[in-house]
Amino acid sequence: MEKQAILVYLETVDGQIVKVSLEALNAACKLAAQTGKTVTAVLVGDGSAADSAAAYGAAQVVHVAAGEYQAETYTEILTALCQRCDASCLLLGSTRDGKELAARVAMRIGAGCITDAMGLTDEGAWVRSVYGGSLQETVAAVGKAVVTVRSGTFGKPEEEVGRTAPVTEETVETAELRAVIKEAVKELSESVNLEDAEVIVAGGRGMGSAENFQLVHQLAELLGGVVGASRPAIEDGWVPRNHQVGQSGKIVAPKLYIACGISGAMQHVSGMSGSGYIVAINKDEDAPIFDVADVGIVGNVMDILPLMIEEIKARRS
Ligand SMILES: Cc1cc2nc3c(=O)[nH]c(=O)nc-3n(C[C@H](O)[C@H](O)[C@H](O)COP(=O)(O)OP(=O)(O)OC[C@H]3O[C@@H](n4cnc5c(N)ncnc54)[C@H](O)[C@@H]3O)c2cc1C
């Protein structure tokens, strides 16, 4: 491994690199262009995405064989790799696992930990939002940095099919685990990938009931999208928790976001303001969601959604 490299931890699902990890790779390439350092992609466990990492711009790929994600083991692996090459920076996607690993690795290698980076300045500092998206700050680590990249901010790097990079197998001895996962209890609902969705139809308290919320499901299905929700809709049990968008939910950046009966509280908007095109339906013309919407529809969701659904169905047939 090249000394002082910029490492990027790539999370994969079914052998595919998740979108936010590709964005972290893009951020790493931008940092490399400023610093002249090498971008080394790190795959832990499934290494089948090595070619893809090279095509998206990694100069080197390191693979470490390991089992399923386990915070203790993966922390040890990333820590060892950072130490082996005296990494100048480790980048990860701002996912649940990415944020968990970032804090642990940063502490072990004595690096500054910068979470939810949204931009990189010409001087190599990171821009991130604070106070639920109401302010932005620019921060730089003194010395080494561990940075998580927020979904929808850096974009995917250009893919160059056929581009290759050397792939190295590394081994890391991991200590005996202090915690063992005995059983993983899965939610009975389907798994949902809001972060990679191109279309999200989200419902809030304004939908009124679980029954009414079915309209959100119908529109999402018609548009080939995924259902999102504000926190009250989750708390009222209309949709499972893994659909929550916002500060304490998922940070999303689809091409199209349709907000139905959502007021636009800062904690919700901070999770979806990176969307490409925002349509908001709200009966209150002063609702703050209209401040971030590209198209605002003032009206009752129970009138507007059935009309939209019928119109789409009619056009399709
Ligand atoms: C620390 C913290 C973290 C939080 N994290 C999150 C988070 O991750 N995600 C999140 O969403 N919230 C989060 N919240 C909660 C957040 O502050 C808001 O309370 C929440 O987003 C409001 O949800 P809402 O817009 O669905 O409900 P409301 O604010 O109650 O708004 C409902 C909207 O629906 C409209 N409406 C009502 N009936 C209709 C109708 N029939 N047709 C059309 N419009 C209608 C109303 O005009 C209103 O604008 C957090 C809060 C805190 C303190």
The ligand as an ORCA input file, in Angstrom:
! r2SCAN-3c Opt
* xyz 0 1
  C     -33.853     16.057     17.481
  C     -34.973     15.959     16.496
  C     -34.808     15.155     15.398
  C     -35.825     15.034     14.473
  N     -35.634     14.251     13.364
  C     -36.599     14.214     12.422
  C     -36.407     13.462     11.227
  O     -35.388     12.796     11.033
  N     -37.378     13.489     10.305
  C     -38.552     14.190     10.458
  O     -39.392     14.172      9.555
  N     -38.761     14.889     11.585
  C     -37.821     14.910     12.560
  N     -38.059     15.608     13.699
  C     -39.415     16.187     13.903
  C     -39.589     17.531     13.211
  O     -39.168     18.566     14.047
  C     -41.064     17.759     12.837
  O     -41.849     17.659     14.009
  C     -41.603     16.793     11.803
  O     -40.760     16.740     10.687
  C     -42.980     17.241     11.361
  O     -43.540     16.226     10.562
  P     -44.743     16.556      9.593
  O     -44.354     17.615      8.659
  O     -45.218     15.259      9.035
  O     -45.877     17.026     10.607
  P     -46.439     18.486     10.907
  O     -45.375     19.432     11.247
  O     -47.543     18.293     11.879
  O     -47.031     18.948      9.505
  C     -48.114     18.369      8.880
  C     -48.359     19.178      7.611
  O     -49.393     18.574      6.879
  C     -50.237     19.603      6.380
  N     -51.548     18.969      6.226
  C     -52.399     18.541      7.183
  N     -53.467     17.956      6.646
  C     -53.282     18.019      5.306
  C     -54.048     17.582      4.188
  N     -55.214     16.916      4.356
  N     -53.582     17.831      2.947
  C     -52.414     18.489      2.759
  N     -51.646     18.926      3.784
  C     -52.067     18.675      5.035
  C     -50.216     20.693      7.411
  O     -50.529     21.926      6.818
  C     -48.770     20.618      7.878
  O     -47.958     21.489      7.133
  C     -37.049     15.747     14.656
  C     -37.196     16.563     15.781
  C     -36.181     16.656     16.696
  C     -36.371     17.556     17.874
*
